[in-house]
Amino acid sequence: MKRIAILGSTGSIGRSTLSVVESYPDRFQVSTLAAGNNAELAFEQAVRWKPHVFSIAKEQEADSLRAKLRSAGLSEIEVVHGAAGTVRVATHPEVDFVVSAIVGVSGLEATYEAVRAGKTVGLANKECLVVAGELITAEARKQGKPLLPIDSEHNAVHQCLRGGRMDEVARIWLTASGGPFLKTPKSEFASITVQQALNHPTWKMGKRITIDSATLMNKGFEVIEACRLFNVPPERVQVVVHPQSTIHSLVEFVDGSILAQISVTDMRLPILYALTYPERIPSELRFSIGDLRHLDFCPPDMAKFPCLGLAYEAAAAGGAKTIALNAADEVAVAAFLNGQIGFEDIPRIIGETMAATPAGHLESIKKVLALDTEARLLAKEVAQRRRKGSPIGAISQ
Ligand SMILES: NC(=O)c1ccc[n+]([C@@H]2O[C@H](COP(=O)([O-])OP(=O)(O)OC[C@H]3O[C@@H](n4cnc5c(N)ncnc54)[C@H](OP(=O)(O)O)[C@@H]3O)[C@@H](O)[C@H]2O)c1
């Protein structure tokens, strides 16, 4: 029985993980859970899964969850809160496997501490690897534990890499659906609305990653994620637009062979793969190969999607540049979702924030978090200048 912690249990990946756990009750058991602000779902999940520990973001919500669980006769569930609570969930002695699925840098400390505590970690939270990939992968190597990618592209690469040795790999090819604006002319980008940007053609995901998919920043993060996870330089990680999202990614070997991974577009499959690695177990997530008609590919339009180029730049520079990239994107996407800036302002804010941030050296998670705070402040100042209408008023997150 594998005992599982889910960081971000109320989110899209968190709920899919619970659905996988539900399908294999003889293999997996929920041990601890961590959520953000969705107190209602947190209560439902606590009642359904009866974890040893439940963490929720705010102290007040934790008090109320504790009281509700007591009234429901579940006072044995320990309710904790905040960053320390999430770390407790991730490092609990009764946990074997941690699914890291909090969105953004809020999941970093707990993910790093899980690795440090010798847990096997399934990583959905790509921001952790973007901002602190060198530190996390070094710690995982030290602990002798694998970091198992849940992000579908990296999960696909992980599967393809089982077909050869790392020194036999020529290139990693990450596929990109191209997002909702693949065919939209650049001249129309200025008038893109939040609703249009949230309409992803193939995946149903959280809001931030959906906007990141529309700007191709998500693919840029994935380039950095691939560099850190598989220890390859950015020039050996290529992006190819593949609108059907049928092939989740590919690995090209030195002899010219290319291995691709195909499966349904359902995150439960990479989650199941990570949870059972190195085994494979039967599932109902079948892909109907006989129905496959088209596999289209084209290079990404770097001029239309400048976020991708910014990510390559940050991947090559490393250090604080990747922190600035992520922090500025988080600030810019929040401002866009709040209707404060336009779609084209997102890469401008990121570019300006990155340009004003020296690469520096990252020696600890504390330093990463400090640089993240600095980059966020800087990005808010930049975003403030780009704010629609009145220049006065705070850019919020
Ligand atoms: N969704 C996908 O298909 C997909 C695919 C690949 C990779 N990913 C990556 O997986 C991560 C999660 O994505 P998602 O789509 O599942 O996002 P999501 O639906 O927005 O869920 C985010 C989760 O993080 C929790 N959270 C946010 N801030 C928190 C905090 N300060 N403390 C504790 N928990 C906090 C949220 O809690 P509340 O809801 O309770 O506030 C929620 O459970 C992201 O890094 C994303 O890039 C997602």
The ligand as an SDF file (V2000), in Angstrom:
LIG
                    3D

 48 52  0  0  0  0  0  0  0  0999 V2000
   -4.1090   20.8990  -14.6140 N   0  0  0  0  0  0  0  0  0  0  0  0
   -3.3080   20.2810  -15.4280 C   0  0  0  0  0  0  0  0  0  0  0  0
   -3.7370   19.5670  -16.3340 O   0  0  0  0  0  0  0  0  0  0  0  0
   -1.8250   20.4160  -15.2490 C   0  0  0  0  0  0  0  0  0  0  0  0
   -0.9820   19.7390  -16.1410 C   0  0  0  0  0  0  0  0  0  0  0  0
    0.3930   19.8140  -15.9470 C   0  0  0  0  0  0  0  0  0  0  0  0
    0.9330   20.5390  -14.9040 C   0  0  0  0  0  0  0  0  0  0  0  0
    0.0870   21.2270  -14.0600 N   0  0  0  0  0  0  0  0  0  0  0  0
    0.6960   22.0080  -12.9790 C   0  0  0  0  0  0  0  0  0  0  0  0
    0.1770   21.5070  -11.7460 O   0  0  0  0  0  0  0  0  0  0  0  0
    0.0490   22.5790  -10.8050 C   0  0  0  0  0  0  0  0  0  0  0  0
   -1.4050   22.6180  -10.3610 C   0  0  0  0  0  0  0  0  0  0  0  0
   -2.2010   22.9120  -11.4920 O   0  0  0  0  0  0  0  0  0  0  0  0
   -3.7920   22.8480  -11.4390 P   0  0  0  0  0  0  0  0  0  0  0  0
   -4.2460   22.9920  -12.8380 O   0  0  0  0  0  0  0  0  0  0  0  0
   -4.2020   21.6550  -10.6420 O   0  0  0  0  0  0  0  0  0  0  0  0
   -4.1110   24.1780  -10.6350 O   0  0  0  0  0  0  0  0  0  0  0  0
   -5.4340   24.5660   -9.8480 P   0  0  0  0  0  0  0  0  0  0  0  0
   -6.5880   23.7940  -10.3530 O   0  0  0  0  0  0  0  0  0  0  0  0
   -5.4810   26.0360   -9.8600 O   0  0  0  0  0  0  0  0  0  0  0  0
   -5.1200   24.0460   -8.3500 O   0  0  0  0  0  0  0  0  0  0  0  0
   -4.1230   24.6130   -7.5610 C   0  0  0  0  0  0  0  0  0  0  0  0
   -4.1130   23.9770   -6.1940 C   0  0  0  0  0  0  0  0  0  0  0  0
   -3.1590   24.6730   -5.3810 O   0  0  0  0  0  0  0  0  0  0  0  0
   -3.7970   25.0530   -4.1630 C   0  0  0  0  0  0  0  0  0  0  0  0
   -3.1450   26.2310   -3.6110 N   0  0  0  0  0  0  0  0  0  0  0  0
   -3.0060   27.4450   -4.1900 C   0  0  0  0  0  0  0  0  0  0  0  0
   -2.3190   28.2750   -3.3760 N   0  0  0  0  0  0  0  0  0  0  0  0
   -2.0270   27.5520   -2.2540 C   0  0  0  0  0  0  0  0  0  0  0  0
   -1.3500   27.8330   -1.0590 C   0  0  0  0  0  0  0  0  0  0  0  0
   -0.8010   29.0420   -0.8090 N   0  0  0  0  0  0  0  0  0  0  0  0
   -1.2350   26.8530   -0.1150 N   0  0  0  0  0  0  0  0  0  0  0  0
   -1.7740   25.6230   -0.3410 C   0  0  0  0  0  0  0  0  0  0  0  0
   -2.4260   25.3010   -1.4780 N   0  0  0  0  0  0  0  0  0  0  0  0
   -2.5540   26.2520   -2.4110 C   0  0  0  0  0  0  0  0  0  0  0  0
   -5.2340   25.2890   -4.5750 C   0  0  0  0  0  0  0  0  0  0  0  0
   -6.0880   25.3040   -3.4410 O   0  0  0  0  0  0  0  0  0  0  0  0
   -7.5810   25.9710   -3.4570 P   0  0  0  0  0  0  0  0  0  0  0  0
   -8.2340   25.5310   -4.7230 O   0  0  0  0  0  0  0  0  0  0  0  0
   -8.1750   25.3040   -2.2420 O   0  0  0  0  0  0  0  0  0  0  0  0
   -7.4140   27.4270   -3.3120 O   0  0  0  0  0  0  0  0  0  0  0  0
   -5.4490   24.0770   -5.4690 C   0  0  0  0  0  0  0  0  0  0  0  0
   -5.6370   22.9350   -4.6710 O   0  0  0  0  0  0  0  0  0  0  0  0
    0.5130   23.8330  -11.5400 C   0  0  0  0  0  0  0  0  0  0  0  0
    1.8420   24.0790  -11.2460 O   0  0  0  0  0  0  0  0  0  0  0  0
    0.3530   23.4850  -13.0110 C   0  0  0  0  0  0  0  0  0  0  0  0
    1.2740   24.1850  -13.8250 O   0  0  0  0  0  0  0  0  0  0  0  0
   -1.2550   21.1580  -14.2130 C   0  0  0  0  0  0  0  0  0  0  0  0
  1  2  1  0
  2  3  2  0
  2  4  1  0
  4  5  1  0
  4 48  2  0
  5  6  2  0
  6  7  1  0
  7  8  2  0
  8  9  1  0
  8 48  1  0
  9 10  1  0
  9 46  1  0
 10 11  1  0
 11 12  1  0
 11 44  1  0
 12 13  1  0
 13 14  1  0
 14 15  2  0
 14 16  1  0
 14 17  1  0
 17 18  1  0
 18 19  2  0
 18 20  1  0
 18 21  1  0
 21 22  1  0
 22 23  1  0
 23 24  1  0
 23 42  1  0
 24 25  1  0
 25 26  1  0
 25 36  1  0
 26 27  1  0
 26 35  1  0
 27 28  2  0
 28 29  1  0
 29 30  1  0
 29 35  2  0
 30 31  1  0
 30 32  2  0
 32 33  1  0
 33 34  2  0
 34 35  1  0
 36 37  1  0
 36 42  1  0
 37 38  1  0
 38 39  2  0
 38 40  1  0
 38 41  1  0
 42 43  1  0
 44 45  1  0
 44 46  1  0
 46 47  1  0
M  CHG  2   8   1  16  -1
M  END
$$$$
